[in-house]
Amino acid sequence: MDPAISIILTIVLLAGFVFALVKKATPIIVLCLLSLLGCFVFTAVTGMSVIGEHTTGNVFIDCFELFQTTMKSQMSGALLTILAVLGYVGYMNHLGASDRFALICAKPFTKLKNPYILCSGVILLVFLLKLAIPSATSLAALMLATMYPVLRAAGVSAMTSGSCIMIATGFIWGPADTMSAQIFSVAGVDALTVPEFFAAYHIPTMCVMLPFAMIAFPLYSAICDKRAAAKAAAKGESVSEGSFSTSVKVETPDCPAYYALLPILPLIFVIVFSKIGIGSIVISVIGAIFLSLVIAMVVDLIHERKVLKVFASGNQFFIAMADFMRNGGWLIIPAAMFATTLNTVGGLQAIANMLAGVGGNGYLITAVGCLMCMPIIICCGSVTATLAIAAPLMVSISAATGMDIYVCFMAVLVMLGVSSCMCPVHPQTIMVSTAAGVDLMALVKRNAPIALMVILVGMIGCFIFAG
C-alpha cells in the first residue's frame, strides 16, 4: 500500500478510535468495527489477504477470519497469563491474605510524624506491594483501606492523600505484572521472558524513577497545599478539604498473620525458578501461579480443617477470572486485532520511518511515539486498548531506528502506568476521588504535573540505564 494512503488510513482509524471513546462508545465494539474497516480498505486497495497464506479462499471473508486467528493467539498467550494472575489476586483478596500483607507492610510507616515524609513512605510501600499485588486498582483499594486514614490522621490533606495513592500505583513493574506479557504478545516479540525483562529493564529504570517520585512528590504537594490554603484563607473559607470517609477503615482481616506470605509466593517462585535464579529450573508465570494456588489451598485446609469450605474458597480463583472477562477482559482480543490491522495497513511503520528520516535519534523518536499514545490512555483509561496502538508503533520505531525494542517497550510501560493517573474515567481515579471526598477533575489536575515529571524522569532512566 502506498505510504501516503497507509498514513491517512491509520490516522482515520486512530482518530475514529479516540473520538468514539471520548463519546463514551463501547471500546470492544469500536475496536472490532474499526479493525474490520481497516481490513476492508486494505483489501480493497491492495487485493491482498489480511491473514496471508492462511486465506479462506476469499480475501474479504479473510477480514472476518482475522477474529479467529487473533482469538486463538491471545487465548493461548497474554490473556491466559492475565487471567491466572488476577485469579490468584482474587483468591488472596477472598482469604484476606492481601489485606494481611498490606497491613504488615504499612505498620512501620505509621510511626512517621512528618506528613510529607509519610507520603514518600507510602510511595515506597505501594511500589514494593506492586510486586505481590500487580493490579493497580486492587492496590489502590487496599491503600484506601490502610494508608489513607493514616495519611489523613497525620495531617495530610485529602487531595494530597488521594494523589499520593494514585501516583504510587502508577508504576508498572514486577515479574508478576501482566502488562509486560501483554505488550510482548500484542507486538509478537518473545526473545525475552518476563522475568528476564524485569531484571534487565524494569529494575534499572525504577532505580531512577522511584527515588525521584519519593523526593519530588512531597515537595510538589507541599507547594500545592500551601497555595490551596492561601486561596481558601483569602476567601475566608476553611482550609480543610475532602472528607475522612467513614467507609474507609483499618480492619484486621479474619485470617492468621502468616497468610501474609501467600500473596508473594508467585513472585518468589518466578524469581527463584528462572534464569536469574536456579538456571536449571525455569517456571512460567502461569506455572508459578498454579503452584502457589495449590500451596495456598493446603495452608488454608490446615487452618480451616473444612474441605468443602476450602474448595469453595478456591473457586474464587476462577470467579475472579470470570469477573475480569465480564468487566472488560474481552477487550484484549479486539485490541490485539486492532493492533494487527494497524500493523497490516502499515501507517505506523511509515510514520516511524518519517520520524527516523528527520534526523532525530532513536531515543527522541521513541519518546515522541510514546507522547503520541499518551492522549489515548488519558481519554479512555484502558492500558490494554492503548497497547494495541503503542506496541506495533514501538516495533516500527525499533525497526526504523535500530533502537532496542525492549527499551521502547519499557518506555511505553512507564508512560502508560503513570499517565493513567491523569485519566478522569479510570476506575482508580473515580474510586480514589470518591473515597477522599474530593472533586474528580481537581484530583486529575493535581496529578498531572507530577505525573508528567515522573514520566520524563522514568524515560530518561530507561534510555540511560535499561538494557
N, C-alpha and C positions, 0 to 999 in steps of 0.2 A: 504494500500500500504506500502511496506517495506520502512522504513525511508531513507535508502541509495538511493533507486530509487526516492523517493519523492524529496530529496535534489538535486540529479542530474538533474531531470526534471525541478525543479524550477530554478536552475542555468542556464540551457539551455534556458528557457523561458525568464529570465531576461537578459541574455547575448544577446539573439536574439533581444530583445526589444531595448536595448541600442545601439547595432550595427546598427540596422535599422535606428534609429533616427540620429545617427552620419552620416549615409549615406544620411540623409535628406529624408527618406521614409515617406509617409503619415502616421501619427500616428494612425488615425482611422482604416485604413486598416491593419496596423501592429498589433494593439491590437486585432482586430477581428480574424485574421488568427492565431495568437499565442494562443488566447483563444481556438479556435477550435482544434488546435494541442494538447494543454494540455488536453482538454476534451477527445479527441480520444485516446490518450495514456493512460490516467487514466482508461477509459472504457475498453480498450483492455487488460490492465494488471489486473484489478480487476473484470471486468464483471459487475460492478455496474453502475447505472444511476447517472448522474451528477445533476439531479433535484429530486432525491429521489422518494418518493411515487407518485409524480405527473407525472409519466412516460407516454409517448405517446404509449407505448407498445413495443418500440424498443429502446434499450439503446444507439445505435449510432445515431438514429434520435433525441434522447433527447439532444444531443450536440447542435443541431440547435435550439431546443425548448428553450434552455437557453437564446437565444436572446429575445424571447417573455417575459419570466419571468423577465429578467433584465430590459427591456424597461418599463414594466408595473410598476415596483417598483421605478425606477428612475424618470419617468414622474410624479409620484404622490408624490415624495419626494424632494430630494435636487434640482433637475432640475427646478421644479416649483418655489421654493424659489429664486433660482438664476435668473430666468427669470423675476420674479416680481421686484427684487431689481435693476437689470440692466435696466429694462424697465423704472423704475422711474428715475434712473440716466440719461437715455437718454432724458426723458421728461424735467428734470431740465436743462440739457445742452441746449436743444432747446429753452426753455424760457429765458435762460441767468441767471437763478437763481443761478446755481452753480458758475458762474463767479462772480456774485454779492457777494455771500457768501465768496468766496476766497479773493476777493479784500478787503472787510471789515476786514477780519481776518488778512490780510497781512499788512494793513496800519500801525499799531503800530510798526512793525519791521523795517519800512523804516527809522525810526529816529535813529537807532543804527549806530554808526560810525565805531567801530572796525569790520573788515570784518569777523573775525573768531567767534566773539560773534554773529554776524548776522547769521552765519551758524548754531549755536546752536538754535537760534530763529526760523530758517526755519524748522529745525528738529522738534521742539515743535509744530510749526504751522501745519505742514503736519500730525503729529501724531494726533492732535485734529481734523483736517479736515477729517481724515480717518473714524471718527465716522459717518459723514454725507455722505461722498463720498467713499464707500468701494472699488471702482475699482482703483487699483494701477496705471494702465495705464492712466485712466482719470485724476487722481490726479496729476500724473507726467506732463501731458499735461497742466493742469491748472497752475502748478508751473513754467513751462517753459514760460508761458504767463504772469505771475505775478511776481514771486520772482527771477527768473533767471536774468532778466535785473537789478533788484535791487542789487543782489549779484555782478554782473559784474561792475555796476556803483560804488559800494563801494570798488572796487579794488580786489575782489576775482577772482582768475584765472578761466578760462573756465573749466579746468579739475576738480577743486575743486567744482565749482558751480554745474556741472553736477553730480559729485559723491555725493554731499550733497543731491540733489533731489532724487537720486536713493536709497541711504541708508535710507532716511526718509520715502520713500514709501514702504520700505521692511517690515514694521510692519504689521502683520496680527492680527487684534484685532477689537473689537467692536461688539455689538449685531446685527448690520446690515450686518456684513461681512458674505459672503456666504460660506467661507471655513469651518467654524465650522459645519454648517448644512451638508455640503458635506461629511466631514470626518465621521460624525455620520452615514450618510446614507450608505456610502461605507462599513463601518465596521459593520453595523447592530446594532448599540448601540443607545439607545434613553432614558436612565434613566433620563438625564437632558435636559432641554430646552436650546436653545441657550442663552437667557438672563441669565439663572442661571449659565451656563458655563462661560459666560462673567464675571459675578460678582465674582465667586469663583476661577477662574483660569486665565483669561486674566488680570484683574486688578492687582493682586499681582505680576504676572510675569513682567508686564510692569513697575511697580514701581521700579524695579531693572534695567530693560533693557533700559528704556528711559533715565534716568539720566546718565548712563554710556555712551550711544551713544552721548549725548549732550556734555559731557566732553571730551571723547576720540576722537571724530571726528575732532574738531578744532585742538587739539594737534597733531594728526596724520597728518592732512592736512598741517599744518604749516611746519612740518618736510619735507613732500614730496615737497612742493612748494619751500623750500629753496634748496633742492637737485636739483630740476629741474632748478632753477635759476642759481645755481653754474655750472651745466653741460652746460647750454646754454652760460654762460659767458666764460667758458673755451674754447668753440668752436667759440666764437666771434659772437654768434647768439643772436637774440632778445629774451628776457625773456617772451615776450607776447605770449600766446598760445591760440589757438582756435579763435573763432570769436564771435562778438556780433551780432548774426544772425539777419538780417533785417526782417526776418519773425516773430520774437518774439517781440511783442509789448504789452504794458499795455493799454488795451482799456476798457472803461466802457460799459458794455452791455446795450442794449436798453430795459431796464425794470426798474420798480421802486425799490428803495433800500429795501423796505420791502419784496421783493421777496426772499431776502437772508435767510428768515426764513423757506421757503418752503423745502429746502433740508434736514433740520434736523427734520422735522415733524415725519417721521417714527421712528427715534431714540427716540424722546420724547414719542411717543405712546407705543413703545416696552418696554421702561423702566417704564413708569407710570402704564401701564396696564399689570403688571407682578407680580410674587410672591415677588419680591423685591420692588414693588411699592404698588399699590392698590391690595391687595391679592385676593379680591373678584371678580375682573375682570382681566382676563388673555387673551391677544390678541396675535395671532401668527404674525410672521414677515410679512407673506403674507397679513393678515388682516390689519395690520398697514400700509402696502404699499398702499392698495386699499383705505383705509380711507383717507390717505394723498393725494392720487391722486384726489379723489372727492373734497377735500378741496382746493387743488391747482387749479383745474379747475374752481371752484366757484370764487376764488380770481382772476383768470385770466379773467373770464367773467365780473366781476365787473369793472376791469380795462379796458378791451378792448371794452366791450359792443357790441361785434360781435359774435353771437352764432356760426356761421359756422366757423369762424376763430379759435375760442376756441376749437371746436370739431376737427378741422384739427390738431391743436397743440397737443390735447390729443391723437391723433392717433400715435404720435411719441413714446408714451409708448409702443405700440405694434410693431412699426417699429424697435425700439431698441431691443426688444426681438428677432425679426426675424434676425436682423443683428448679434446678438450673436450666434444664431444657424448656420447661414450661414458662420460665420467666425470661426467655430470650436467648437461650443457649443455641437454638437452631440458627441464630444469626451467623454463626461461624461458617456454615455451608454456603449460603448465598454471598457472604463476604468473600470467601475463597473463590467462588465463581466469578464475582465481580473483578477480583484481582487477576484471574486468568484471562478474562475478557480484555482488561486494560493492557495486559502483557501481550495478548494476541494482536490487538489494534496497533500497538507499538508507539503510541503517542508519548508515553513516559520515557521510552528509550530515546525518542527523537528530542524531547525536552532536555534529557540528561546530556545528550551529545551536543546540543546547543550550549548548555551551561559549560560543558567541558571545553567548547571551542572558543569561549570568550576570553580565555587566557587565565582564568582563576584556577587555583589548585583544588585538589580533591577534598580537602578539609572544608574549604569555603563552600564548595558546591554541595557537599553533604549537609552542611548547616542550612543552606538555602532550601534544600529539599525538605528538611525537617520543618523549616519555617512555613513551607507551602502546605504542609499537612496539619499544622497547629490549629488553624481556624476550624477544621473539620471536627477534631476532638472537642474543641470548646463549644461548638454548636450542637453536636449530637451526643456527646458524653460517652460514646462507645469506643473503647480501645480496640475491640475486635473489628468493628467496621472501619476504623481508621487504618488498622494494619492492612486491610485489603488494598488500600491505596499506597501506604508507606512502604510495604515490603517490596513490591515489584519496582517501585521508584528507586529504592536503595540498590537493588540488583542492577538496575540500569546505570545508576551513577557509578557503581563499582566497576562495571564493565567498561564504561566510557573513560574513567579516570585512573583505574588501577588501584583504587582505594581498597583496603582490606574490608571485605564485605561484612565481617563481624564487628568492625569498628563502626560501620554505617548502622548496623542493627542496634548496637549499644547506644548510639546517639539517638536513634528513634525511640528506644525504650526510655531514655532519660526525658525526652520531650513529652512522650505520651503520658507517663506517670504523673509528672508534676503539672502538666497542662490541664489534667482533669480537675485540679483544684480551682481552676478558673471557669469551670463549666456550670452554669446555673441549673441545668437539667440532669446533672449526675445524681444518682440516688444518694451518694455520700454527702453531697452538698446540701441536699434537701434535708437529710437526716440530721446533720450537724446543726444547720440553721434552726431547725425546729426544736431540737433538744436545748440549744443555747439560748433560744428566745430572741434571736437577732434577725434582722432583715436579710433575706437570701441574697439579693443583689449587693447589699452593703458588704456581706461576707465575701462575695466574689471579688469586689473591688479591693477589699483589704488584702486578699490573697494574691492578686495579680502582680504587683511589683516584686514581691519577694519570690514568687514562683518563677518569674522571668529571670531574676538574678540567679536562682538556683539552677535553672535550665542552662543558662550561659556557662556557669562555672562547671556544671556537670559535663557539658560537651567539650569544654577545653580540657578537662581532666581525662575524658575518654580519648580525645585526639592525641594527647601527650603521653599518657601512661598505659592505655589499654593495648592489648595485643602482644 
